[in-house]
Amino acid sequence: MNEKMLPPIAIELTKSPKARPPADKLGFGKYYTDHMFIMDYDTDRGWHEPRIVPYQPITLDPSAKVFHYGQTVFEGLKAYPTADGRILLFRPRKNAERLNRSNERLSMPTLDEEIVLEGLKQLVKIDRDWIPNEPGTSLYIRPFVIATESALGVAPSREYKFMIILSPVGMYYAGGMKPISIFVESKYVRAVEGGVGTAKTAGNYAASLKAQEEAARLGCDQVLWLDGVQRKYVEEVGSMNVFFRIGDKVVTPALNGSFLAGVTRDSVIQMLRHWEVPLEERAITIDEIVQAYREGRLTEIFGTGTAAVISPVGELCWHGERMKVGNGSAGELSARIYDTLTGIQTGKLEDPFDWTIAIDGAE
Ligand SMILES: *Cc1c(COP(=O)(O)O)cnc(C)c1O
């Protein structure tokens, strides 16, 4: 349509393709494909020279701003193989839009969303042989932007690189969907309203590692973040959004400007509305959740995010108490959402929401 207006993407194919990793060793983010997408920005030329080149290290000056002031944002989405040999992307436009919202928050230049999508599609097409076929596997796509200007003054960088790399990833739930335990964090906070919590930017993750380490020491898998001001309202779990099933309804924190608006979160909300499951998007306190637990009305908790899609929560660790939620396997609603969403993503189920985009395999 407006393809004509897009600058052509130069393509340099690798002369030494790498060996494919064994499907059972994939894990998450351990292997990278043969090519990567790259495009440069400077204040005179804007974004220019989009190209696909062999996957390789990049060289940056030690004074590049990304190393000192953290101007960097990223995205995460997946390409899924279908049983009939097609490749589907799940709502990639939402990721391109969010990348630009993150860019804006970090005073970084926005990108033409069409070139992001086109670069992504062409790159996936070129490296399509890297997409694993085993059930539950996929190709994780990591677009990101870094500030590359060599200058130590604190001011927005005048130069950037936008890149996309691809990583074949294994089945998240190799031994079936196993509920995780989460530690309700009351000391550290992840982000505050007015800060950068709504941007997918590196600093949020650096800030979260300490709490994650301490939770792991206590035998918990992930951290449930509370709001940064009163430590009272629930925000999200690790790098997932969170849903609670209380009585006959589902409650999820309303977007409040301090946590990330997940694409999976939005999809689950649309799906629950479609199924006419009573759903409330509102502020919810940890006290309300604990009370629902004590009254036996808290029947399911699950996290939502691109990596795991749905992650059932089987245990809450709060003030030294370990509260069991559910019966040790995924709750009924969590399992139904997981099956439907992954069914749509892999083309097994009909897509009434028009969420998937097929990448044409033919050159
Ligand atoms: C990426 C991310 C999510 C989930 O977003 P999706 O678009 O569903 O993958 C939630 N919280 C944080 C902090 C994240 O970084």
The ligand as an SDF file (V2000), in Angstrom:
LIG
                    3D

 15 15  0  0  0  0  0  0  0  0999 V2000
    7.0850   -7.1940   28.3500 C   0  0  0  0  0  0  0  0  0  0  0  0
    6.5090   -7.0020   29.6950 C   0  0  0  0  0  0  0  0  0  0  0  0
    5.2110   -7.4160   30.0320 C   0  0  0  0  0  0  0  0  0  0  0  0
    4.3470   -8.2480   29.1190 C   0  0  0  0  0  0  0  0  0  0  0  0
    4.0630   -7.6260   27.9270 O   0  0  0  0  0  0  0  0  0  0  0  0
    3.6020   -8.4910   26.6650 P   0  0  0  0  0  0  0  0  0  0  0  0
    3.4000   -7.4660   25.6130 O   0  0  0  0  0  0  0  0  0  0  0  0
    2.3760   -9.1830   27.0540 O   0  0  0  0  0  0  0  0  0  0  0  0
    4.7180   -9.4380   26.3720 O   0  0  0  0  0  0  0  0  0  0  0  0
    4.7170   -7.0810   31.2850 C   0  0  0  0  0  0  0  0  0  0  0  0
    5.4670   -6.4110   32.1650 N   0  0  0  0  0  0  0  0  0  0  0  0
    6.7300   -6.0180   31.8850 C   0  0  0  0  0  0  0  0  0  0  0  0
    7.4850   -5.2630   32.8970 C   0  0  0  0  0  0  0  0  0  0  0  0
    7.2900   -6.3150   30.6490 C   0  0  0  0  0  0  0  0  0  0  0  0
    8.5330   -5.9520   30.3770 O   0  0  0  0  0  0  0  0  0  0  0  0
  1  2  1  0
  2  3  1  0
  2 14  2  0
  3  4  1  0
  3 10  2  0
  4  5  1  0
  5  6  1  0
  6  7  2  0
  6  8  1  0
  6  9  1  0
 10 11  1  0
 11 12  2  0
 12 13  1  0
 12 14  1  0
 14 15  1  0
M  END
$$$$
